[in-house]
Amino acid sequence: MHLRPLELPRDAEALSAFEAGYDTSLIYRVERQGLAFALVEERRAAPFRKRYDAEGFAEDVEDADFTVAAEAEDGSLAGFACVRLDEWNRSAELSALFVAPACKGQGLGRRLLDQATAFARSCGARCLWLETQSSNHPAIGFYLKSGFAFSGLDTALYDPRETAPEEVALFFNQPLET
């Protein structure tokens, strides 16, 4: 697996064909408790299936200050990550991190995240933050194991016409300064 910058228009076709998503029997259900919220791990009878619309990937790349692509030996796109810098608060957003289904569980996500973190750190970002869905149990586990901490949620971020009721925006961050 070769890591290199993700570039448009070079990678436009690969991005538009990239399949990203997850299947999980575990999700985090968000419960309101007065002015507080609780994340409750819930096992579903039928797996939750999410597929991302590849049309948004090019926008992630265009808006990014840093991109990294994982190119398989056959030249196909195995995964990618994008980072956006926010100068006003010295933070960096991991705006995309996707690994092709056939490449999951091989350490590729970790390699992409390491590249994104190194970039953010080299730019003087004080933290790296991200948003994912409460239904994305596999990603949440990965981010927690990678040193991210849960930092908040937004129950109204997603358009209910576009997402399942189980999907609530969860935010995680990782300090980069020692």
Long-range contacts (C-beta under 8 A, 24 or more apart in sequence): 1-70, 1-71, 1-72, 1-73, 1-78, 1-103, 1-108, 1-111, 2-70, 2-71, 3-68, 3-69, 3-70, 3-71, 3-111, 3-112, 3-115, 4-68, 4-69, 4-71, 5-67, 5-68, 5-69, 6-61, 6-67, 6-68, 6-69, 6-80, 6-82, 7-61, 7-67, 8-58, 8-61, 8-62, 11-61, 11-69, 11-77, 12-58, 14-76, 14-77, 15-54, 15-57, 15-58, 15-61, 15-77, 15-80, 16-54, 16-55, 16-57, 16-58, 17-54, 18-54, 18-57, 18-77, 18-80, 18-98, 18-100, 19-51, 19-54, 19-100, 19-101, 20-51, 20-52, 20-54, 20-57, 20-98, 20-99, 20-100, 21-49, 21-50, 21-51, 21-52, 21-101, 22-49, 22-50, 22-136, 22-138, 22-139, 23-47, 23-48, 23-49, 23-50, 24-48, 24-135, 24-136, 24-137, 24-138, 26-137, 27-134, 27-135, 27-137, 27-166, 28-134, 28-135, 28-137, 28-140, 28-170, 29-134, 29-166, 30-134, 30-153, 30-155, 30-168, 37-153, 37-155, 39-134, 39-150, 39-153, 39-170, 41-137, 48-135, 48-164, 48-166, 50-133, 50-135, 50-136, 50-164, 50-167, 52-98, 57-96, 57-98, 60-95, 60-96, 61-96, 63-95, 64-95, 64-96, 65-119, 65-123, 66-116, 66-119, 66-120, 68-112, 68-115, 68-116, 70-99, 70-103, 70-108, 70-111, 70-112, 72-103, 76-100, 78-102, 78-103, 78-108, 79-103, 79-108, 79-109, 79-112, 80-112, 81-112, 81-113, 81-115, 81-116, 82-116, 83-116, 83-119, 83-120, 83-128, 85-120, 85-123, 85-125, 89-126, 90-124, 90-125, 90-126, 91-125, 91-126, 91-127, 91-128, 91-129, 91-173, 92-116, 92-119, 92-120, 92-123, 92-125, 92-127, 92-128, 92-129, 92-176, 93-128, 93-129, 93-130, 94-128, 94-129, 94-130, 95-130, 97-130, 97-139, 109-142, 110-146, 113-146, 117-174, 117-176, 120-176, 121-176, 125-176, 126-175, 126-176, 126-177, 127-173, 127-174, 127-175, 127-176, 127-177, 128-173, 128-174, 128-176, 129-171, 129-172, 129-173, 129-174, 130-171, 130-172, 130-173, 131-157, 131-169, 131-170, 131-171, 131-172, 132-169, 132-170, 132-172, 133-158, 133-163, 133-167, 133-168, 133-169, 133-170, 134-166, 134-167, 134-168, 134-169, 134-170, 135-164, 135-166, 135-167, 140-170, 140-172, 143-172, 144-172, 146-174, 147-174, 148-172, 148-173, 148-174, 149-173, 149-174
